[in-house]
Amino acid sequence: MLAQNGTPTAGGARGLAMGNTGLGFQDINAIFSNQAGLADLKSVELTVFGEQRFFLSELNVLRAGVALPVSAGVFGLSLEYFGFDQYNEQKIGLSYARRLSKLISISGQIDYLNTRIPEYGNDGSLTFELGIQSNLVENLTLAAHIYSPVQVRINEDYSIPSVYRLGLAYKPSSKVIVTAELEKDLDYEATFRGGLEYAAAEGFFLRLGAGSNPTIISFGLGYKKNTLTIDVASAYHLDLGFMPALSAGYAF
């Protein structure tokens, strides 16, 4: 689907490079993919993300997020924009994440979705998301996320899609992370995605990924020094072409 419909997406350019994954991320990128991954943040962090699909200005994606740790958990605010002046979608998400124990962290997010078409005006609606991460096995994070599990009708012909996702992130060594995820939109066939991240040198990361339905191949680079993170990525759709993206993050 080219339209967003508010559905969760990859964890920034890092997740895009790893096959559009991100359920098991435990950094600021989790604010877009699975907010339970924010639970262990210790300082205020922010991130911005931009993507242009197939080099078409009509398919721009812009996102920004900020996470605020407090004594009882972590609050998050995310803003998303998709489209162009004649058709665009916006999403505002207010999330809360908390670690319940050494093994489990959970999250919830309330979303406000708005679609704007100049000739027809604006149409807004509310829905919610739920996420969980579990570290039952050392170096293995199991994660699940539900988007809009209760049917929310926009009009007689259209409802916000309900999307269920299950995944894992495995660290076989201190330099390698492997991700694998399964996504099921109730109206479409299941999608499988996977990715690999390799710490090639201090502060530098190489990433690869792939996904099905539609078939994509992705790749990217990451750089992290002190409190600054920069990620670049691109996915390649076999029929439509490239989708370049850039993320930048900062921890205060």
C-alpha positions as CSV (number, residue, x, y, z in Angstrom):
1,M,0.0,0.0,0.0
2,L,1.3,3.4,-0.8
3,A,-1.0,5.2,1.6
4,Q,0.0,5.0,5.2
5,N,-3.4,4.8,6.9
6,G,-1.4,5.4,10.1
7,T,-0.1,1.9,10.2
8,P,3.2,1.3,12.0
9,T,6.3,1.4,9.8
10,A,9.9,0.5,10.1
11,G,12.1,1.9,12.9
12,G,13.5,4.9,11.0
13,A,16.2,4.5,8.3
14,R,17.8,1.8,10.5
15,G,14.7,-0.3,10.3
16,L,14.1,0.4,6.6
17,A,17.7,-0.8,5.8
18,M,16.9,-4.0,7.8
19,G,13.9,-5.1,5.6
20,N,11.4,-2.7,7.2
21,T,11.8,-4.3,10.6
22,G,12.0,-2.7,14.1
23,L,9.8,-4.6,16.5
24,G,12.8,-5.6,18.7
25,F,14.6,-2.3,18.6
26,Q,15.4,-0.8,22.0
27,D,16.3,2.8,21.0
28,I,14.5,5.9,19.9
29,N,13.6,4.3,16.6
30,A,11.1,2.1,18.5
31,I,8.8,5.2,18.7
32,F,7.7,4.4,15.1
33,S,7.7,0.6,15.2
34,N,7.0,-0.8,18.7
35,Q,6.9,1.7,21.5
36,A,7.8,-0.9,24.1
37,G,11.4,-0.5,23.0
38,L,11.5,2.9,24.6
39,A,11.1,1.5,28.1
40,D,14.8,1.5,29.0
41,L,15.8,5.0,27.7
42,K,17.5,7.0,30.4
43,S,17.6,10.5,28.8
44,V,15.5,12.7,26.5
45,E,16.0,11.6,22.9
46,L,14.6,12.8,19.6
47,T,14.7,11.6,16.0
48,V,13.7,12.9,12.6
49,F,13.1,10.7,9.5
50,G,12.6,11.5,5.8
51,E,11.8,9.1,2.9
52,Q,10.9,9.7,-0.7
53,R,9.3,6.7,-2.3
54,F,10.4,5.9,-5.9
55,F,11.8,9.4,-6.2
56,L,8.2,10.9,-6.4
57,S,7.6,14.1,-4.5
58,E,4.0,13.0,-4.1
59,L,5.1,10.1,-1.9
60,N,7.1,11.9,0.7
61,V,7.2,10.6,4.2
62,L,8.3,12.8,7.1
63,R,8.4,11.7,10.8
64,A,9.6,13.1,14.1
65,G,9.6,11.6,17.6
66,V,10.7,12.5,21.1
67,A,10.9,10.3,24.2
68,L,10.8,11.6,27.7
69,P,11.8,9.3,30.6
70,V,10.2,9.8,33.9
71,S,10.4,7.9,37.2
72,A,7.4,5.7,36.2
73,G,8.3,4.9,32.6
74,V,8.9,6.7,29.3
75,F,6.4,9.0,27.4
76,G,6.7,9.5,23.7
77,L,5.3,11.9,21.1
78,S,5.5,11.1,17.4
79,L,4.4,13.1,14.4
80,E,4.0,11.7,10.9
81,Y,3.2,13.2,7.4
82,F,2.6,11.4,4.2
83,G,1.7,12.8,0.8
84,F,1.8,16.2,-0.9
85,D,-0.4,19.3,-1.0
86,Q,-3.3,17.7,-2.9
87,Y,-3.5,14.6,-0.7
88,N,-1.8,14.0,2.6
89,E,-2.2,12.0,5.8
90,Q,-1.0,13.1,9.3
91,K,-0.6,11.0,12.4
92,I,-0.1,12.2,16.0
93,G,0.8,9.5,18.5
94,L,1.1,9.8,22.3
95,S,2.7,6.8,23.8
96,Y,3.8,5.4,27.2
97,A,6.2,2.6,27.8
98,R,7.2,0.8,31.0
99,R,9.4,-2.0,32.0
100,L,7.4,-4.4,34.2
101,S,10.3,-6.7,35.1
102,K,13.7,-7.7,34.0
103,L,12.0,-9.8,31.3
104,I,9.1,-7.8,30.0
105,S,8.3,-4.2,28.9
106,I,5.0,-3.0,27.5
107,S,3.6,0.0,25.8
108,G,0.4,1.7,24.6
109,Q,-0.2,4.6,22.2
110,I,-3.2,6.7,21.3
111,D,-3.3,7.9,17.7
112,Y,-5.0,10.7,16.0
113,L,-5.2,10.2,12.2
114,N,-6.2,12.9,9.7
115,T,-6.6,12.8,6.0
116,R,-6.7,16.0,4.0
117,I,-7.9,16.5,0.4
118,P,-8.3,20.1,-0.4
119,E,-11.5,19.6,-2.5
120,Y,-13.1,17.5,0.2
121,G,-11.7,18.9,3.5
122,N,-10.3,17.0,6.5
123,D,-11.4,13.7,8.0
124,G,-10.0,12.7,11.5
125,S,-10.3,9.6,13.7
126,L,-8.8,8.0,16.8
127,T,-7.3,4.6,17.3
128,F,-4.7,2.9,19.5
129,E,-1.6,0.6,19.5
130,L,-0.3,-2.0,22.0
131,G,3.3,-3.4,22.2
132,I,5.3,-5.8,24.2
133,Q,8.9,-7.0,24.3
134,S,10.3,-9.9,26.3
135,N,13.9,-11.0,26.9
136,L,13.2,-14.6,28.0
137,V,16.4,-15.9,26.5
138,E,19.8,-14.1,26.7
139,N,20.5,-12.0,23.6
140,L,17.1,-12.8,22.2
141,T,14.2,-10.3,22.2
142,L,10.7,-11.5,21.3
143,A,8.3,-8.7,20.4
144,A,4.7,-8.2,19.4
145,H,2.6,-5.2,18.3
146,I,-1.0,-4.6,17.5
147,Y,-2.3,-1.7,15.6
148,S,-6.0,-0.7,15.8
149,P,-7.3,-4.0,17.0
150,V,-10.9,-2.6,17.4
151,Q,-12.5,-1.7,14.1
152,V,-12.7,2.0,13.6
153,R,-14.9,3.0,10.6
154,I,-14.0,6.1,8.6
155,N,-17.1,5.8,6.4
156,E,-19.4,3.1,5.2
157,D,-16.8,1.7,2.8
158,Y,-13.6,2.0,4.8
159,S,-12.2,1.1,8.2
160,I,-8.7,1.7,9.7
161,P,-6.8,-1.5,9.0
162,S,-6.0,-3.8,11.9
163,V,-2.4,-5.0,11.8
164,Y,-0.8,-7.7,14.0
165,R,3.0,-8.2,14.0
166,L,5.3,-10.7,15.7
167,G,9.1,-10.7,15.6
168,L,12.4,-11.2,17.2
169,A,15.8,-9.6,17.4
170,Y,18.8,-11.9,18.0
171,K,22.4,-10.9,18.9
172,P,24.6,-13.9,18.2
173,S,27.6,-11.7,19.0
174,S,28.4,-8.2,20.2
175,K,28.7,-7.0,16.6
176,V,25.7,-8.7,14.9
177,I,21.9,-8.3,15.2
178,V,19.5,-10.4,13.2
179,T,15.8,-9.5,12.9
180,A,12.8,-11.5,11.6
181,E,9.2,-10.4,11.6
182,L,5.8,-11.6,10.5
183,E,3.0,-9.1,9.8
184,K,-0.7,-9.7,9.1
185,D,-3.1,-7.1,8.0
186,L,-6.6,-8.7,8.3
187,D,-7.4,-7.5,4.7
188,Y,-4.1,-8.8,3.1
189,E,-1.8,-11.7,2.9
190,A,0.9,-12.1,5.6
191,T,4.2,-10.4,5.0
192,F,7.6,-11.7,6.2
193,R,10.6,-9.4,6.7
194,G,14.2,-9.9,7.9
195,G,17.3,-7.9,8.4
196,L,20.9,-8.0,9.5
197,E,23.1,-5.3,11.2
198,Y,26.9,-5.6,11.5
199,A,29.1,-3.3,13.5
200,A,31.9,-3.0,11.0
201,A,34.0,-0.6,13.1
202,E,33.6,1.5,16.1
203,G,30.5,3.7,15.5
204,F,29.9,2.4,11.9
205,F,27.2,-0.1,11.0
206,L,26.3,-2.0,7.8
207,R,22.7,-3.2,7.2
208,L,20.9,-5.5,4.8
209,G,17.3,-6.7,4.7
210,A,14.5,-8.2,2.6
211,G,10.8,-8.5,2.7
212,S,7.9,-10.2,0.9
213,N,4.5,-9.1,-0.3
214,P,5.7,-6.8,-1.9
215,T,9.2,-8.1,-2.5
216,I,11.8,-5.6,-1.5
217,I,15.6,-5.6,-0.9
218,S,17.1,-3.0,1.4
219,F,20.5,-1.8,2.6
220,G,22.0,1.0,4.5
221,L,24.7,2.5,6.7
222,G,24.7,3.9,10.3
223,Y,27.0,6.1,12.2
224,K,26.9,6.8,16.0
225,K,29.2,9.0,18.0
226,N,28.5,10.0,21.6
227,T,24.9,11.3,21.5
228,L,24.5,11.7,17.7
229,T,23.2,9.0,15.4
230,I,22.8,9.3,11.6
231,D,21.4,6.5,9.4
232,V,20.9,6.3,5.6
233,A,19.0,3.6,3.8
234,S,17.2,2.6,0.7
235,A,14.8,-0.1,-0.2
236,Y,14.3,-1.4,-3.7
237,H,10.9,-2.5,-4.9
238,L,11.3,-4.9,-7.8
239,D,8.6,-3.2,-9.9
240,L,8.6,0.4,-8.7
241,G,12.3,1.2,-7.9
242,F,14.2,2.8,-5.0
243,M,13.0,4.4,-1.7
244,P,15.8,6.4,-0.2
245,A,15.6,7.5,3.4
246,L,17.6,9.4,6.1
247,S,17.3,9.5,9.9
248,A,19.1,11.6,12.5
249,G,18.8,11.1,16.3
250,Y,20.1,13.0,19.3
251,A,20.2,12.1,23.0
252,F,20.4,15.0,25.5
